[in-house]
Amino acid sequence: MKNGTQKKTSTSDTLTEGPNLRAQIEVRAYHLWRAGGGRHGDDLTHWLQAERELVNGSQNGAKTR
């Protein structure tokens, strides 16, 4: 690092940073909600699971609650 301001870039093909990452999490959380029967009250659980799956690259074949 020359001046300490270099930004690290992701090597993942499916995961991006910023607003696009948020949109990906929203979509995945919505799918988890639908797969779980559409019950209200588990929004944080679905959001955190979606976030974990996207960060770990395990969206396909991941278990839902």
Residue frames as a rotation matrix with the C-alpha (Angstrom) as fourth column:
MET 1
0.579 0.815 0.000 0.00
0.815 -0.579 0.000 0.00
0.000 0.000 -1.000 0.00
LYS 2
-0.263 -0.712 0.651 1.44
0.699 -0.606 -0.380 3.30
0.665 0.355 0.657 -1.03
ASN 3
-0.697 0.022 0.717 -0.69
-0.287 -0.924 -0.251 5.74
0.657 -0.381 0.651 0.93
GLY 4
-0.957 0.289 0.003 -2.98
0.134 0.453 -0.881 3.49
-0.256 -0.843 -0.473 2.95
THR 5
-0.302 0.896 -0.325 -6.08
-0.612 -0.444 -0.654 4.45
-0.731 0.002 0.683 0.95
GLN 6
-0.775 0.018 -0.631 -6.16
-0.546 0.483 0.684 1.58
0.317 0.875 -0.365 -1.51
LYS 7
0.115 0.915 0.386 -9.49
-0.954 0.210 -0.213 -0.23
-0.276 -0.344 0.898 -1.58
LYS 8
-0.787 -0.299 0.540 -9.61
-0.216 0.953 0.213 -4.00
-0.578 0.051 -0.815 -1.46
THR 9
-0.219 0.725 -0.653 -11.70
-0.962 -0.047 0.270 -5.57
0.164 0.687 0.707 -4.19
SER 10
0.245 0.433 0.868 -13.76
-0.564 0.792 -0.235 -8.72
-0.789 -0.431 0.438 -3.92
THR 11
-0.788 -0.544 -0.288 -12.71
-0.562 0.446 0.697 -11.72
-0.251 0.711 -0.657 -5.97
SER 12
-0.466 0.700 0.541 -16.20
0.334 0.705 -0.625 -13.20
-0.819 -0.110 -0.563 -5.90
ASP 13
-0.939 0.163 0.301 -18.13
0.273 -0.174 0.946 -13.21
0.207 0.971 0.119 -9.17
THR 14
-0.151 0.988 -0.017 -21.54
0.685 0.117 0.719 -13.06
0.713 0.097 -0.695 -7.48
LEU 15
0.420 0.271 -0.866 -20.93
0.881 -0.350 0.318 -10.78
-0.218 -0.897 -0.386 -4.52
THR 16
-0.142 -0.432 0.891 -20.53
0.557 -0.779 -0.288 -7.05
0.818 0.455 0.352 -4.96
GLU 17
-0.683 -0.207 -0.700 -20.21
0.718 -0.364 -0.593 -4.19
-0.132 -0.908 0.398 -2.53
GLY 18
-0.970 0.207 -0.124 -22.42
-0.204 -0.978 -0.031 -1.23
-0.128 -0.005 0.992 -1.72
PRO 19
-0.250 0.966 -0.065 -26.03
-0.850 -0.251 -0.463 -0.78
-0.464 -0.060 0.884 -2.79
ASN 20
-0.004 0.217 -0.976 -25.85
-0.775 0.617 0.140 -3.80
0.633 0.757 0.166 -5.09
LEU 21
-0.843 -0.317 -0.434 -24.93
0.027 0.781 -0.624 -6.07
0.537 -0.538 -0.650 -2.17
ARG 22
-0.775 0.613 0.152 -27.87
-0.360 -0.232 -0.904 -4.70
-0.519 -0.755 0.401 -0.19
ALA 23
0.025 0.803 -0.595 -30.20
-0.998 -0.011 -0.056 -5.45
-0.051 0.596 0.802 -3.11
GLN 24
-0.318 -0.213 -0.924 -28.85
-0.409 0.910 -0.069 -9.00
0.855 0.356 -0.377 -3.34
ILE 25
-0.995 -0.039 -0.088 -29.43
0.066 0.393 -0.917 -9.51
0.071 -0.919 -0.389 0.39
GLU 26
-0.475 0.879 -0.042 -32.96
-0.713 -0.413 -0.567 -8.12
-0.516 -0.239 0.823 0.10
VAL 27
0.073 0.486 -0.871 -33.83
-0.901 0.407 0.151 -10.50
0.428 0.774 0.467 -2.72
ARG 28
-0.554 -0.349 -0.756 -32.35
-0.086 0.927 -0.365 -13.53
0.828 -0.138 -0.544 -0.96
ALA 29
-0.966 0.232 0.114 -34.07
-0.123 -0.025 -0.992 -12.63
-0.227 -0.972 0.053 2.34
TYR 30
-0.175 0.943 -0.283 -37.37
-0.952 -0.236 -0.197 -12.32
-0.252 0.235 0.939 0.48
HIS 31
-0.011 0.129 -0.992 -36.89
-0.606 0.788 0.109 -15.79
0.795 0.602 0.070 -1.02
LEU 32
-0.873 -0.325 -0.364 -36.07
0.098 0.614 -0.783 -17.20
0.478 -0.719 -0.504 2.41
TRP 33
-0.727 0.668 0.155 -39.23
-0.518 -0.387 -0.763 -15.57
-0.450 -0.635 0.628 3.79
ARG 34
0.091 0.775 -0.625 -41.37
-0.984 0.166 0.062 -17.06
0.151 0.610 0.778 1.01
ALA 35
-0.264 -0.276 -0.924 -39.75
-0.286 0.938 -0.199 -20.49
0.921 0.212 -0.326 1.43
GLY 36
-0.975 -0.151 -0.161 -40.47
0.115 0.276 -0.954 -20.30
0.189 -0.949 -0.252 5.17
GLY 37
-0.348 0.929 -0.123 -44.18
0.936 0.351 0.008 -19.81
0.051 -0.112 -0.992 4.60
GLY 38
-0.312 0.195 0.930 -44.28
0.350 -0.886 0.303 -16.02
0.883 0.420 0.208 4.55
ARG 39
0.455 0.446 -0.771 -44.68
0.867 -0.025 0.498 -15.64
0.203 -0.895 -0.398 8.30
HIS 40
0.451 -0.268 0.851 -44.11
-0.102 -0.963 -0.249 -12.17
0.886 0.025 -0.462 9.66
GLY 41
0.913 -0.116 0.390 -41.70
-0.406 -0.173 0.897 -11.53
-0.037 -0.978 -0.205 12.50
ASP 42
0.586 -0.738 0.335 -38.65
0.509 0.657 0.556 -13.38
-0.630 -0.156 0.761 11.19
ASP 43
0.978 -0.133 0.158 -37.32
0.059 -0.555 -0.830 -10.55
0.198 0.821 -0.535 9.04
LEU 44
0.462 -0.861 0.214 -34.06
-0.876 -0.404 0.264 -10.16
-0.141 -0.309 -0.941 10.93
THR 45
0.169 -0.354 0.920 -33.44
-0.164 0.910 0.380 -13.90
-0.972 -0.216 0.096 10.87
HIS 46
0.724 0.161 0.670 -34.00
0.584 0.373 -0.721 -14.01
-0.366 0.914 0.176 7.12
TRP 47
0.915 -0.403 0.036 -31.83
-0.336 -0.805 -0.489 -10.94
0.226 0.435 -0.872 6.53
LEU 48
0.266 -0.865 0.425 -28.93
-0.848 0.000 0.530 -12.32
-0.459 -0.502 -0.734 8.56
GLN 49
0.262 -0.125 0.957 -29.17
0.209 0.975 0.070 -15.73
-0.942 0.182 0.281 6.92
ALA 50
0.910 0.111 0.399 -29.19
0.411 -0.130 -0.902 -14.14
-0.048 0.985 -0.164 3.47
GLU 51
0.730 -0.681 0.066 -26.19
-0.678 -0.733 -0.066 -12.02
0.093 0.003 -0.996 4.40
ARG 52
0.122 -0.683 0.720 -24.27
-0.534 0.566 0.628 -15.06
-0.836 -0.461 -0.296 5.65
GLU 53
0.492 0.130 0.861 -25.11
0.476 0.788 -0.391 -17.07
-0.729 0.602 0.326 2.55
LEU 54
0.971 -0.093 0.220 -24.00
0.147 -0.491 -0.859 -14.34
0.188 0.866 -0.463 0.18
VAL 55
0.526 -0.823 0.215 -20.80
-0.848 -0.488 0.208 -13.58
-0.067 -0.291 -0.954 2.06
ASN 56
-0.081 -0.549 0.832 -19.92
-0.460 0.761 0.457 -17.28
-0.884 -0.346 -0.314 2.33
GLY 57
-0.508 -0.109 -0.854 -21.00
-0.861 0.067 0.504 -18.02
0.002 0.992 -0.128 -1.24
SER 58
-0.979 0.136 0.152 -23.41
0.107 0.978 -0.181 -20.74
-0.173 -0.161 -0.972 -0.15
GLN 59
-0.440 0.871 -0.219 -26.70
-0.807 -0.490 -0.328 -19.40
-0.393 0.032 0.919 -1.52
ASN 60
0.045 0.461 -0.886 -27.37
-0.800 0.548 0.244 -22.43
0.598 0.698 0.393 -3.75
GLY 61
0.018 0.043 -0.999 -28.49
0.169 0.985 0.046 -25.44
0.985 -0.170 0.011 -1.79
ALA 62
-0.871 -0.333 0.361 -28.54
-0.257 -0.316 -0.913 -23.63
0.418 -0.888 0.190 1.53
LYS 63
-0.492 0.698 -0.521 -30.98
0.817 0.576 -0.001 -24.82
0.300 -0.426 -0.854 4.15
THR 64
-0.385 0.469 0.795 -33.86
-0.355 -0.870 0.342 -22.63
0.852 -0.151 0.501 5.22
ARG 65
-0.768 0.067 0.637 -35.44
-0.636 0.027 -0.771 -22.68
-0.069 -0.997 0.022 8.64
